[in-house]
Amino acid sequence: MPSPLHDRRSSGYDPLVSEAARAKALDIEANVRRVVRGKDDRVRLALVALFARGHLLVEDVPGTGKTVLARAIARSLDATFRRIQCTQDLLPSDMTGVSVFDPKELTFTFRPGPVFTEILLADEVNRATPRAQSALLECMEERQVTADGKTYRLSPLFFVVATQNPVELEGTFPLPEAQLDRFALQLRLGYPAQDALVEIIDAQRREHPLERLSPVADRDDLAAIQQAVTEVALDSSLARYVARVVEATRSVEGVRLGASPRAALWLARTARALAFLEGRSYVLPDDVQTVAGPVLAHRIVLEPRARLAGATAEQVLGMALHSVEVPLAPSAGPPPGA
């Protein structure tokens, strides 16, 4: 099997640049962990979504740190941050912006909405109406806003962290499958362990740790990290493994809708981002398996009878992974230029 590193000798891959980008990525991760205690694996997966140029959906009960996670990422990057509190009366223009008439100039001027930022928190997105929810689609997929026949580009670093609570469902609007598919990953933070909770209580004795959090990277650093992630090698056997896993989610009994081709793309991209954070320039099967749950589970729709029988998307995904033969891990091979 050809070495992934060998394949990149002609692609301009620079290990020194990659190491510098990874050092910055680890600085960001460590900075976020100073605030989000006891959830190191969740923090890493959240950053995997960011570094892979995806978007993140965090579903959990109130008070588990969903908002803190988004704000900590923004502060660590010295990035612009805006928050939208989703409610039933939220209009699409409240997010994207509106054209205002100028009586002096007799023209309309576009006033950008909160989506014109770098880190956007859409809090309790399932409380917004479908019309307002759909306004995020173009922003998330195309990174642009179209208003009054004109197109306005968003930041190339635009990153959405949307949250929703699985409780207090009265008056909410569950995200349809088409919108769920726009999120690269879905996470649940869960309650912290007792020791971590004690650390949280002590850390917030005088003020919230967010107030003391300083940037450790800038926009250029993030762009370099995202570029370095795309240089991580995905062996052809791993690409086929990704395709087989995605196809397997559609053939498990009790599944009404399996993972889409977009899911396969995100499975590959996030596996690259995880490998990058782990210090490797090539993807292993373990990387694919680690991100498979956050990437694929929210894209699997079960038949009603399967749900009534107690089946979950995570269980179905486990069966799909078990049914696919795992390829041999690729060899690192000689270093570039050897």
C-alpha positions in Angstrom: 0.0 0.0 0.0 1.5 3.4 -1.0 2.5 5.7 1.9 0.1 8.6 2.4 3.1 10.8 3.0 4.8 9.6 -0.1 1.8 10.6 -2.1 2.1 14.2 -1.0 5.7 14.8 -2.0 4.4 16.4 -5.2 1.5 18.3 -3.7 3.6 20.9 -1.9 3.0 19.5 1.5 5.2 21.2 4.1 5.6 19.4 7.4 7.0 22.5 9.1 3.9 24.5 8.2 1.7 21.7 9.2 3.4 21.4 12.6 3.0 25.1 13.2 -0.7 25.0 12.4 -1.2 22.0 14.7 0.6 23.8 17.5 -1.9 26.6 17.2 -4.8 24.2 17.0 -3.6 22.6 20.3 -3.3 26.0 21.9 -6.9 26.7 20.9 -8.0 23.4 22.3 -6.2 23.9 25.6 -7.6 27.4 25.9 -11.2 26.2 25.5 -10.6 23.3 28.0 -9.8 26.0 30.6 -13.5 27.0 30.6 -15.3 23.8 29.5 -14.2 21.4 32.3 -14.3 17.6 32.2 -15.4 17.4 28.5 -12.1 17.1 26.7 -13.4 14.7 24.1 -16.4 16.9 23.4 -14.2 20.0 23.1 -12.0 18.2 20.6 -15.0 17.1 18.5 -16.4 20.6 18.5 -13.0 21.9 17.2 -13.0 19.1 14.6 -16.2 20.6 13.2 -14.6 24.1 13.1 -11.3 22.9 11.6 -13.1 20.9 8.9 -15.1 24.0 7.9 -18.4 22.4 9.1 -21.1 23.5 11.5 -22.0 22.1 14.9 -25.3 21.2 16.5 -25.2 20.7 20.3 -28.3 19.1 21.8 -28.5 18.8 25.6 -30.5 19.8 28.6 -30.1 23.4 29.9 -27.1 24.4 31.9 -24.5 21.9 30.5 -22.3 24.5 28.9 -23.5 24.8 25.3 -23.3 28.6 25.1 -20.0 28.6 27.0 -18.5 26.3 24.5 -19.3 28.6 21.6 -18.1 31.7 23.4 -14.9 30.0 24.5 -14.1 29.1 20.9 -14.7 32.6 19.7 -12.6 34.2 22.5 -9.8 31.7 21.9 -9.6 32.8 18.2 -10.2 36.6 18.8 -13.1 36.1 16.3 -16.2 38.2 16.1 -19.1 36.5 17.9 -22.9 37.1 17.7 -25.7 35.3 19.4 -29.3 34.8 18.2 -31.8 33.8 20.8 -34.3 31.8 18.7 -38.0 32.4 19.5 -41.3 31.8 17.7 -41.5 35.4 16.6 -38.0 35.5 15.0 -38.0 36.6 11.4 -35.5 35.6 8.7 -34.5 39.2 8.3 -33.8 39.3 12.1 -30.9 37.0 11.3 -29.8 37.9 7.7 -30.4 41.7 7.7 -32.8 44.1 6.2 -32.9 46.9 3.6 -33.7 50.3 5.1 -34.9 53.3 3.1 -32.8 56.4 3.3 -35.1 59.4 2.8 -32.1 61.7 2.1 -30.5 59.5 -0.6 -33.9 58.0 -1.8 -32.2 54.6 -1.8 -32.4 51.4 0.2 -29.3 50.5 2.3 -28.7 47.0 3.5 -28.1 46.6 7.2 -26.4 43.3 7.9 -27.9 41.0 10.5 -26.1 38.9 13.1 -25.1 36.2 10.6 -22.4 38.6 9.4 -19.9 37.4 11.9 -17.3 34.6 12.3 -18.8 32.6 15.2 -22.6 32.5 15.3 -24.5 30.9 18.2 -28.1 30.1 17.3 -29.4 29.3 20.7 -32.4 27.0 21.0 -32.8 26.8 17.2 -35.7 24.4 17.5 -37.8 27.3 19.0 -37.6 29.3 15.8 -40.2 28.7 13.1 -39.4 26.6 10.0 -39.3 29.9 8.0 -36.6 31.3 10.3 -34.7 28.1 10.5 -34.5 27.8 6.7 -32.9 31.3 6.6 -29.8 29.7 8.0 -29.5 27.1 5.2 -28.0 29.4 2.6 -25.8 31.0 5.2 -24.4 27.6 6.4 -24.0 26.0 3.0 -23.1 28.9 0.7 -21.7 31.3 3.3 -23.7 34.1 1.7 -26.9 36.0 2.1 -29.2 37.0 -0.8 -31.5 40.0 -0.1 -33.4 42.1 -2.6 -31.7 40.4 -5.5 -28.2 41.1 -4.2 -25.7 38.6 -2.8 -23.6 39.5 0.3 -20.7 37.2 1.2 -20.2 36.0 4.7 -16.8 35.5 6.3 -15.0 32.5 4.9 -14.5 31.4 8.5 -18.2 31.5 9.3 -19.0 28.8 11.9 -22.5 28.1 13.3 -23.0 26.5 16.7 -26.7 25.8 17.0 -28.2 24.4 20.3 -31.4 22.8 21.1 -32.9 21.4 24.3 -34.5 17.9 24.3 -36.8 19.0 27.1 -39.6 21.6 27.1 -40.7 20.6 23.6 -44.1 22.4 23.7 -44.1 25.1 21.0 -40.9 23.9 19.3 -40.2 23.0 15.7 -37.9 20.0 15.4 -35.3 20.5 12.7 -36.2 18.6 9.5 -33.9 16.0 8.0 -32.7 18.5 5.3 -31.5 21.0 8.0 -30.0 18.3 10.2 -27.9 17.2 7.3 -26.3 20.7 7.1 -24.6 20.1 10.4 -21.2 18.3 10.2 -21.5 17.0 13.7 -24.1 16.8 16.5 -22.9 16.5 20.1 -24.3 16.0 23.5 -22.1 17.5 26.3 -23.8 15.6 29.2 -23.5 16.4 32.9 -19.9 16.8 34.2 -18.4 14.2 36.6 -18.4 15.1 40.3 -14.7 16.2 40.3 -15.2 18.3 37.2 -18.3 19.9 38.8 -16.2 20.8 41.9 -13.6 22.5 39.6 -16.4 24.4 37.9 -17.8 25.7 41.2 -14.3 26.7 42.4 -13.4 28.4 39.1 -16.6 30.6 39.2 -16.2 31.7 42.7 -15.5 35.3 41.8 -16.1 35.6 38.1 -16.7 33.4 35.1 -13.5 32.0 33.6 -14.6 33.4 30.2 -13.9 36.8 31.4 -10.2 35.9 31.9 -9.9 34.0 28.6 -7.5 35.6 26.2 -7.0 34.8 22.5 -4.3 32.3 21.6 -4.8 32.5 17.8 -6.2 34.8 15.1 -8.1 34.5 11.8 -5.0 33.8 9.8 -4.1 30.9 12.2 -7.5 29.4 11.8 -7.3 29.7 8.0 -3.9 27.9 8.1 -5.3 25.2 10.3 -8.2 24.6 8.0 -5.9 24.4 5.0 -3.5 22.0 6.8 -6.5 19.7 7.5 -7.2 19.4 3.8 -3.6 18.2 3.3 -4.1 15.2 5.6 -4.0 12.0 3.4 -7.0 9.7 3.1 -5.9 6.4 1.6 -8.1 5.0 -1.1 -8.9 2.0 1.2 -10.1 4.4 3.9 -12.2 6.4 1.3 -13.9 3.1 0.3 -14.4 2.3 4.0 -16.1 5.6 4.5 -18.4 4.9 1.5 -19.2 1.4 2.8 -20.1 2.6 6.3 -22.4 5.2 4.9 -24.0 2.7 2.5 -24.4 0.3 5.4 -26.6 2.8 7.4 -29.2 2.5 4.6 -29.5 -1.2 4.7 -29.9 -1.9 8.4 -33.3 -3.2 9.3 -35.6 -0.5 10.7 -34.0 2.4 8.9 -36.2 4.7 6.9 -33.5 7.1 5.8 -29.8 6.5 6.0 -26.8 8.7 5.7 -26.4 10.8 2.5 -23.5 11.4 0.2 -23.0 14.7 2.1 -22.6 12.6 5.2 -19.8 10.6 3.5 -18.0 13.9 2.7 -18.2 15.1 6.3 -17.1 11.7 7.6 -14.0 12.0 5.5 -13.3 15.7 6.3 -13.8 15.3 10.1 -11.6 12.2 10.1 -8.9 14.3 8.5 -9.4 17.0 11.1 -9.2 14.5 14.0 -6.0 12.9 12.5 -4.5 16.3 12.2 -5.2 17.0 15.9 -3.8 13.6 16.8 -0.5 14.6 15.1 -0.8 12.4 12.0 -0.7 13.4 8.4 -2.9 10.5 7.4 -6.2 9.0 8.5 -6.6 5.8 10.4 -9.7 3.6 10.6 -9.9 4.6 14.3 -10.4 8.2 13.2 -13.3 7.3 11.0 -14.9 5.2 13.8 -14.4 8.0 16.4 -16.3 10.6 14.3 -18.8 8.3 12.9 -21.3 8.7 15.8 -21.3 12.5 15.8 -21.3 12.7 12.0 -23.9 10.0 11.1 -26.3 9.4 14.0 -28.3 12.6 13.5 -28.7 11.7 9.8 -30.3 8.3 10.4 -34.1 8.3 10.5 -35.7 5.2 11.9 -39.0 3.5 11.0 -41.8 4.2 13.6 -41.9 0.5 14.5 -38.2 0.5 15.2 -38.5 3.5 17.5 -41.4 1.9 19.3 -39.2 -1.2 19.9 -36.6 1.1 21.6 -34.1 1.2 18.8 -31.9 4.3 18.5 -29.8 5.8 15.7 -26.6 5.1 17.7 -27.5 1.4 17.9 -28.2 1.2 14.2 -24.9 2.9 13.5 -23.1 0.4 15.7 -24.6 -2.4 13.6 -23.6 -0.7 10.4 -20.0 -0.3 11.6 -19.9 -3.9 12.7 -21.1 -5.1 9.3 -18.3 -3.4 7.4 -14.8 -4.9 7.2 -12.2 -2.6 8.6 -9.2 -2.0 6.3 -5.6 -2.3 7.3 -4.2 0.9 8.8 -2.0 2.7 6.2 1.7 3.0 6.9 3.3 6.3 7.7 6.1 5.6 5.3 9.2 7.7 4.9 9.1 11.4 5.8 8.6 13.8 2.9 11.8 14.4 0.9 13.4 11.2 2.2 
